Amino acid sequence: MQQHKLTPFDRQTFESTGTISFIGSGSIGGKAQGLALVKDLVIPKIDQSLLPSLSVNMPTMTVLATELFDEFMAENRLYDVVHDESLRDDQIAHYFLEASLPAKVVGDLRALSNKVRNPLAIRSSSLFEDALREPFAGVYATKMIPHHSEDPDYRFRALTEAIKYVYASTFFRDARNYIRTTHQSPDQEKMAVIIQKVVGFGRNYRFYPVISGVVRSYNFYRSGNAKPEDGIVSLALGLGKTVVEGGKCWTYSPTFPLANPPYKSIKAMLSDTQTSFWAVNLGHVPYDPLNEAEYLIQCPLEAAEQDGSLQFVASTYISDNDRIVTGINANGPRLVNFAPMLKSNQLGLNDAIRYLLKLSEAAEGHEIEMEFAVTINTEGDPQAKFWILQIRPMFVSHSRVDVSVDELLETDNIAASERVLGNGAINTIRDVVFQKPQVFTDKESWKIASELEELNHKLVAMGHPYLMITFGRLGTTDPPAGIPVSWWQVSGAKVIIETSLPGIDVELSQGSHFFHNVISSQVGYFSIPHSSRFSIDWDWLNRQTTVSETEFVRYVKLSMPLRIKIDGRNGRGLIKA
């Protein structure tokens, strides 16, 4: 069936840890292929004696192969529905939820639902996802369900509705538009679906892992003494939704886990680190099957302290002497800085991350990104568990382009930065879309996202790659920190400048799906905070020919293409007219 050995689904053995089974024929999709690689080429090579405090594994899962998607679409005549592009996403989802799954799969799903009493993640695994240079991270839906009800019919209904919702997300507006920007055809996309156990423990009607994280083996935004090949790690308390959607998390180099964090003050660190976390809601949930986050709940840090999980990831601010102490034994505001893990070296977490990163790179034959979670049972089991949730390749260009510091200081630069992502020379861009600094307000970030999306679709339709300049963190789920766009809303941008104004100086979201798609699309990415010694020539931009203008965004057309150089080895870049 695939290049990796998979097991046909067995109604009696789904509970076996680390197994990957399949139902149906056809492809299991890119995401499932990555996990199959982990099962066959990473897990068997782990020397557990090197990780005495962490047991490494992957969650049990089964995959509904693409043949079932084809049958579901054909039997319910859903291609007639999705070809009507006037339909809203909720209308498409409604049609899919009303449709029937193929009879051949219903018995297996009923058996699985009857046997398993653990939260489940229903995840997309399409043909296009996670292929090298194909940036599809986060494009389709993932729906988590509690799956703990005493009523087997309720569990079965929630499971099948989640599967159909993931199928429907193949044809949501943003997904279809995004597929077109990658020069793929929506008609060629096929969806497999992963049914995977959510790892964690249930406490006070909340189910979540103590730690979720993303590690990349190549760090485009290194700092201090770290080298690009040292990689980067982003950690969060609770479900990984915080990390992959660009929320507040703790980012560090695995080679230098004790390095000082990039915050100007303790006050800034307290305000810019995690203040809430995501969990599966095991309590009462209003019925809302059209909502991807139907069964999720966002909780304050106080809830994690009540659950007994905050102690593993937090420190305390002592106002009397303006200092941070590891742990939560003292009174004071809590800071999720993972000091018990990184400074006190509990569990050897960072050692495990570095070890597994090397094994995974060797198995993939390429730089990689890994999503993982760590569970710690506060009620008995002394051994913590490290769970590999997903692995995908990264695209890293190694072409040589040199940009010196002296070039960055030249007076005719439109923009320059020492914090740049990507590599290469770009000489084809004549279109520039930028937020107007004189009217920017973070309170209107959702409206700004909409204005950027509208221009993006027009420029993509014309085949015009463009330079985009925005304020704050792109792709964030925390609007005051930036612009909450999804990647496909700005996917036509060939170069992005992320800058800031006083009061919104934020760190980039290294672990987010947005960031992964920037890398995979080979987009040039400049970070120019207002505190930088380099700046953007706003006067020059305002003198260019305006094509269109909205309340917050201006689109200008240049008479000649920009000259853009990005030195990926040294993280330097410049833009000239």
C-alpha positions in Angstrom: 0.0 0.0 0.0 2.8 2.5 1.0 6.5 2.5 1.2 6.3 2.0 5.0 4.8 -1.2 6.6 1.4 -0.5 7.9 -1.1 -2.8 9.6 -4.7 -3.3 8.5 -7.1 -2.0 11.1 -7.9 -4.6 13.8 -10.9 -3.9 16.0 -9.2 -5.7 18.8 -5.8 -4.1 18.8 -6.3 -0.3 18.4 -5.3 0.1 22.0 -1.7 -1.0 21.4 0.7 1.9 21.8 2.5 3.2 18.8 0.7 1.2 16.1 -0.3 2.7 12.8 -3.2 0.9 11.0 -5.2 1.8 8.0 -8.8 1.4 6.7 -9.5 1.3 3.0 -7.0 1.5 0.1 -5.2 4.3 -1.7 -2.9 6.8 -0.2 -2.5 7.7 3.5 -1.4 11.2 2.7 1.7 13.2 3.6 1.1 13.7 7.3 0.6 9.9 7.9 3.6 9.1 5.8 5.7 11.2 8.1 4.5 9.4 11.1 5.0 6.0 9.4 8.6 7.1 8.9 8.9 7.8 12.6 7.5 4.4 13.5 9.8 2.5 11.1 13.0 4.5 11.1 13.2 6.6 14.3 11.5 4.7 17.1 13.4 1.4 16.6 16.7 3.2 16.7 16.1 5.0 20.0 18.5 3.9 22.8 16.3 4.2 25.7 19.2 4.0 28.2 20.3 7.4 27.0 16.9 8.8 28.1 16.4 7.4 31.6 13.7 9.8 32.6 11.6 9.9 29.4 10.0 7.1 27.6 9.7 7.9 23.8 6.9 6.7 21.7 4.1 7.9 19.3 0.4 7.9 19.8 -1.7 5.0 18.4 -3.5 6.0 15.2 -5.5 4.6 12.3 -5.8 6.2 8.9 -8.8 6.4 6.6 -7.2 6.1 3.2 -8.1 8.3 0.2 -10.3 5.6 -1.4 -12.9 6.2 1.3 -12.8 10.0 0.6 -13.4 9.2 -3.1 -16.3 7.0 -2.3 -17.8 9.5 0.2 -17.6 12.3 -2.4 -19.1 10.1 -5.2 -21.9 8.4 -3.2 -23.2 11.7 -1.8 -22.7 13.6 -5.1 -20.6 16.2 -3.2 -18.5 17.3 -6.1 -21.7 19.0 -7.4 -21.8 20.9 -4.1 -18.2 22.0 -3.9 -18.1 23.2 -7.5 -20.4 26.0 -6.4 -17.8 28.4 -5.2 -20.5 30.8 -4.0 -21.1 28.6 -1.0 -19.7 29.7 2.4 -17.5 27.4 4.4 -20.3 26.7 6.9 -22.7 25.8 4.1 -20.1 23.4 2.7 -19.6 21.8 6.1 -23.4 21.5 6.6 -23.7 19.5 3.3 -20.8 17.2 4.4 -22.2 16.6 7.9 -25.6 15.6 6.4 -23.9 13.1 4.1 -23.3 9.4 4.9 -19.9 7.8 5.2 -19.3 4.7 3.1 -21.0 1.6 4.6 -17.7 -0.4 4.5 -16.1 1.9 7.1 -19.0 2.4 9.5 -18.5 -0.9 11.3 -14.9 -0.3 11.9 -15.6 3.2 13.2 -18.4 1.9 15.4 -16.0 -0.7 16.8 -13.3 1.9 17.4 -15.7 4.2 19.1 -17.0 1.5 21.3 -13.6 0.4 22.4 -11.6 3.6 22.9 -12.5 6.0 25.7 -9.8 8.6 25.3 -9.8 12.0 23.6 -9.1 11.7 19.8 -7.6 14.1 17.3 -9.1 13.8 13.9 -6.5 15.2 11.5 -6.1 15.8 7.8 -3.5 13.9 5.9 -3.9 15.0 2.3 -1.8 14.2 -0.8 -0.4 17.7 -0.8 0.4 18.0 2.9 4.0 17.8 4.2 5.7 17.2 0.9 9.0 19.0 0.5 8.5 22.5 -0.9 4.7 22.1 -0.7 3.6 24.4 2.2 0.3 22.9 3.4 0.8 23.0 7.2 -2.3 24.1 8.9 -4.4 24.6 5.7 -6.9 21.9 6.5 -8.8 21.1 9.7 -8.0 19.2 12.8 -10.8 18.5 15.2 -10.3 17.1 18.7 -13.1 15.3 20.5 -13.4 14.2 24.1 -14.6 10.7 23.3 -15.2 9.9 26.9 -19.0 9.9 27.2 -20.8 6.9 28.7 -23.1 7.0 25.7 -21.5 5.0 22.8 -23.9 6.6 20.3 -22.7 10.1 21.3 -19.1 9.1 20.9 -19.8 7.6 17.5 -21.7 10.7 16.3 -18.9 13.0 17.4 -16.3 10.8 15.7 -18.1 10.6 12.4 -19.0 14.3 12.4 -15.3 15.2 13.0 -14.2 13.0 10.0 -16.8 14.7 7.7 -15.7 18.1 8.9 -12.1 17.3 8.0 -13.3 16.1 4.6 -15.2 19.4 4.1 -12.2 21.5 5.0 -10.6 20.2 1.7 -13.0 22.6 -0.1 -13.2 25.6 2.3 -12.6 28.9 0.5 -9.1 29.5 1.9 -7.9 26.0 1.1 -9.1 26.2 -2.5 -7.6 29.6 -3.0 -4.4 28.5 -1.5 -4.1 25.4 -3.6 -4.3 27.6 -6.7 -1.4 29.8 -5.5 0.8 26.7 -5.3 0.0 25.9 -8.9 -1.9 22.8 -7.9 -5.4 21.9 -8.9 -8.1 21.5 -6.2 -9.5 18.6 -8.2 -6.2 16.7 -7.7 -6.3 16.9 -3.9 -7.4 13.8 -2.0 -8.0 13.6 1.7 -7.0 10.8 4.1 -7.9 11.2 7.7 -5.9 10.3 10.8 -7.7 9.2 13.9 -5.0 9.6 16.6 -5.1 9.4 20.4 -4.6 12.8 22.1 -1.8 12.4 24.7 -2.3 13.9 28.2 -4.2 13.4 31.4 -7.6 14.5 32.5 -7.8 16.8 35.4 -10.8 18.8 36.6 -12.7 18.3 33.2 -9.6 19.4 31.3 -7.4 17.0 29.2 -4.0 18.1 28.0 -0.3 17.3 28.0 1.9 19.2 30.3 4.2 20.3 27.4 3.7 20.7 23.7 6.4 21.8 21.4 7.8 22.2 17.9 11.6 21.8 17.2 13.2 22.8 13.9 16.6 21.5 13.0 17.5 24.7 11.2 17.0 28.2 12.8 16.6 31.0 10.3 16.5 33.5 13.2 19.4 32.6 15.4 20.6 34.8 18.2 23.6 35.1 20.5 26.1 32.4 19.8 23.7 30.0 18.2 24.4 28.8 14.6 21.6 28.1 12.1 22.2 24.4 12.3 21.7 24.5 16.1 17.9 24.6 15.5 15.2 26.2 17.5 12.6 24.9 20.0 9.2 26.4 20.9 7.4 25.1 24.0 4.0 25.7 25.5 1.9 24.5 28.4 -1.1 22.4 27.2 -2.2 21.5 23.7 0.1 22.4 20.8 -2.6 24.7 19.3 -0.8 27.5 21.2 2.5 26.9 19.3 1.3 26.1 15.8 -1.2 28.9 15.6 1.4 31.5 16.6 0.4 32.1 20.2 2.7 33.1 23.1 5.3 30.4 23.8 8.8 29.9 25.0 11.5 29.8 22.3 15.1 28.9 22.7 18.1 27.2 21.0 18.6 23.6 22.1 22.3 24.1 22.0 22.0 27.0 24.5 19.0 26.2 26.6 20.3 28.4 29.5 20.8 31.5 27.4 19.1 34.7 28.5 15.7 35.1 26.8 15.2 37.9 24.3 13.2 40.3 26.5 14.3 43.8 27.5 12.9 43.5 31.1 11.1 41.1 33.5 8.0 43.2 32.9 8.1 42.5 29.2 8.7 38.8 29.8 5.7 38.5 32.1 3.4 40.2 29.5 4.8 38.5 26.4 4.9 34.9 27.7 2.0 32.4 28.0 -0.9 33.4 30.2 -3.4 30.7 29.2 -3.4 27.2 27.7 -5.6 25.0 25.5 -7.2 21.7 26.7 -9.9 19.3 25.5 -13.1 20.1 27.3 -14.3 17.1 29.2 -17.2 19.0 30.7 -20.5 20.1 29.1 -20.0 21.3 25.5 -22.8 23.2 23.5 -23.5 21.3 20.3 -21.7 23.2 17.5 -20.4 20.7 14.9 -19.5 23.5 12.4 -16.9 24.8 14.9 -13.4 23.3 14.5 -12.7 24.1 18.2 -16.0 22.8 19.4 -14.5 20.6 22.1 -11.6 22.8 23.1 -11.3 25.2 26.0 -8.8 28.0 26.8 -7.9 28.1 30.4 -6.0 30.5 32.7 -2.7 29.5 34.3 -4.4 29.2 37.6 -6.2 26.2 36.3 -2.9 24.4 35.5 -1.7 25.2 39.0 -4.9 23.7 40.4 -4.3 20.6 38.2 -0.8 20.1 39.4 0.8 20.6 36.0 2.1 24.2 36.3 4.9 23.2 38.7 6.8 21.5 35.9 7.0 24.5 33.5 6.8 27.7 35.6 8.7 30.1 37.7 7.6 32.9 40.1 8.2 36.6 40.0 9.3 38.0 43.4 8.4 41.7 43.3 10.3 42.6 46.5 13.7 42.2 44.9 12.5 42.2 41.2 13.7 38.7 40.3 12.5 35.4 39.0 12.9 32.1 40.9 12.4 28.7 39.5 9.3 26.8 40.5 6.0 27.9 42.1 6.7 27.4 45.8 6.8 31.2 46.4 4.0 33.7 46.2 3.8 35.9 43.1 2.9 36.1 39.4 3.7 32.9 37.5 5.9 32.9 34.4 5.8 30.0 32.0 9.5 29.8 31.1 10.1 26.1 31.5 13.0 26.7 33.9 12.3 23.4 35.9 13.0 21.6 32.6 15.7 23.7 31.1 17.6 25.2 34.1 17.0 22.4 36.6 17.2 19.8 33.8 14.2 17.8 35.1 13.6 14.7 32.9 16.6 15.6 30.6 14.0 17.1 28.2 16.5 19.2 26.1 18.9 16.3 25.8 16.0 14.2 24.5 15.0 16.9 22.0 18.5 17.1 20.6 18.9 13.3 20.4 15.6 12.8 18.6 16.3 15.6 16.2 19.4 14.0 15.0 17.7 10.6 14.6 14.9 12.2 12.7 17.1 14.1 10.4 19.0 11.0 9.6 15.8 9.1 8.8 14.4 11.9 6.7 17.7 12.7 5.0 16.9 16.4 5.3 16.3 19.2 7.8 13.1 18.5 9.7 10.4 20.0 11.9 8.9 17.9 14.6 5.8 18.4 16.7 5.8 16.7 20.1 4.2 16.5 23.5 5.3 15.5 27.0 3.0 13.9 29.6 3.8 13.7 33.3 1.4 11.9 35.5 1.2 13.7 38.8 -0.7 10.9 40.4 1.6 7.9 40.4 3.5 6.9 37.2 7.1 8.1 37.9 8.2 8.0 34.3 7.3 10.9 32.0 6.6 10.2 28.3 7.8 12.0 25.2 5.4 11.7 22.3 6.3 12.3 18.7 3.2 13.7 17.1 4.3 14.7 13.6 7.4 15.1 11.5 7.8 17.1 8.2 10.7 18.1 6.0 12.0 21.7 5.9 13.3 23.3 2.8 16.6 25.1 3.4 18.3 26.8 0.4 22.1 26.6 0.4 22.8 28.9 -2.6 25.5 31.4 -1.8 24.5 35.1 -1.6 26.8 37.5 0.3 25.5 40.7 2.0 28.1 42.5 4.1 27.3 44.8 7.1 28.6 47.7 5.0 26.0 47.1 2.4 23.3 47.1 5.0 24.4 50.7 6.0 24.2 52.1 2.4 22.0 55.2 2.2 20.0 54.1 -0.9 18.5 51.0 0.7 14.7 50.9 0.9 15.0 48.4 3.7 17.7 46.3 5.4 17.9 43.9 8.3 20.2 41.6 10.1 17.3 39.2 10.9 16.3 37.7 7.6 14.8 34.4 6.6 15.5 32.8 3.2 18.3 32.9 0.8 18.9 34.2 -2.7 18.5 37.1 -5.1 15.0 38.3 -6.2 14.7 40.8 -9.1 11.1 40.4 -10.3 9.0 42.3 -7.8 7.2 45.6 -8.9 4.2 45.4 -6.6 4.3 46.5 -3.0 1.5 46.2 -0.4 2.0 47.9 2.9 0.2 48.9 6.0 0.1 52.7 6.5 2.0 53.5 9.6 0.2 56.7 10.3 -3.1 55.0 10.8 -2.1 51.6 12.1 -4.0 50.3 15.2 -3.8 46.9 16.7 -7.5 47.2 17.6 -8.3 46.9 13.9 -6.0 43.9 13.2 -8.9 41.7 12.0 -10.0 44.3 9.5 -6.4 44.8 8.3 -6.1 41.0 7.8 -9.2 41.2 5.6 -7.8 44.1 3.5 -4.6 42.2 3.0 -6.5 39.1 1.9 -8.5 41.0 -0.7 -5.4 42.5 -2.3 -3.6 39.1 -2.1 -6.3 37.4 -4.1 -6.2 40.1 -6.8 -2.5 40.0 -7.2 -2.4 36.2 -7.2 -5.1 36.2 -9.9 -2.9 38.5 -12.0 0.2 36.4 -11.3 2.1 39.3 -9.7 4.4 38.3 -6.8 4.7 41.2 -4.3 6.5 42.7 -1.4 4.4 43.0 1.7 5.1 45.2 4.8 3.2 44.7 8.0 3.3 45.6 11.7 3.6 43.0 14.5 3.6 39.3 14.2 1.9 37.7 11.2 -0.2 34.7 11.6 -0.7 35.3 15.3 -3.8 34.2 17.3 -3.2 37.1 19.7 -4.3 40.2 17.7 -2.6 42.9 19.8 0.7 41.2 18.9 0.2 41.5 15.2 -2.1 40.6 12.2 -4.1 37.4 12.5 -3.8 36.2 8.9 -3.7 32.6 7.8 -0.9 31.8 5.4 -3.2 31.5 2.4 -4.5 35.0 2.9 -1.1 36.5 2.0 0.3 33.5 0.0 1.2 35.6 -3.1 3.8 37.6 -1.2 7.3 36.8 -2.4 9.0 38.9 0.2 7.6 40.0 3.6 8.9 42.7 5.9 7.7 42.4 9.5 8.3 45.7 11.3 6.9 47.4 14.5 6.0 50.6 16.1 6.7 51.5 19.7 4.6 49.3 22.0 4.2 46.3 19.6 7.8 44.9 19.5 7.1 41.2 19.5 9.1 38.0 18.8 8.4 36.0 15.7 6.4 32.7 15.9 9.1 30.2 15.1 7.0 27.2 15.7 3.8 28.2 13.9 2.3 26.7 10.8 2.5 30.2 9.3 6.3 30.1 9.8 6.6 26.6 8.3 4.7 27.8 5.2 7.0 30.8 4.8 10.0 28.5 4.8 8.4 26.0 2.4 7.4 28.7 -0.1 10.9 30.1 -0.1 9.6 33.5 0.9 12.1 36.2 1.8 11.3 37.4 5.3 12.7 40.5 6.9 12.3 41.5 10.6 12.9 45.2 11.2 11.8 46.2 14.7 11.5 49.9 15.5 14.5 49.6 17.8 16.7 48.4 14.9 19.6 50.5 13.6 18.0 49.9 10.1 14.7 51.3 8.9 12.2 51.3 6.1 12.2 54.3 3.7 8.6 55.2 4.1 9.1 58.5 2.2 10.2 56.6 -0.9 7.3 54.2 -0.7 4.8 57.1 -0.3 6.1 58.7 -3.5 5.3 55.6 -5.6 2.3 55.3 -7.9 -0.8 54.2 -5.8 -2.9 51.6 -7.5 -5.4 51.2 -4.7 -5.8 52.2 -1.1 -8.1 51.1 1.8 -8.4 52.5 5.3 -5.2 50.7 6.5 -3.4 49.3 3.4 -1.9 50.9 0.3 -0.9 49.1 -2.9 1.7 50.8 -5.1 3.2 49.9 -8.5 6.9 50.5 -9.3 8.3 51.5 -12.6 11.3 49.1 -12.2 11.7 45.9 -10.3 13.2 45.9 -6.8 16.6 44.4 -6.2 16.5 42.1 -3.3 19.4 40.2 -1.8 19.1 37.7 1.1 22.2 36.2 2.7 20.8 33.2 4.5 24.1 32.1 6.0 24.5 35.3 7.9 20.9 36.3 8.2 21.3 39.6 6.3 19.2 41.1 3.6 18.6 44.4 1.8 16.2 45.9 -0.7 17.0 48.5 -3.3 15.1 50.3 -6.0 
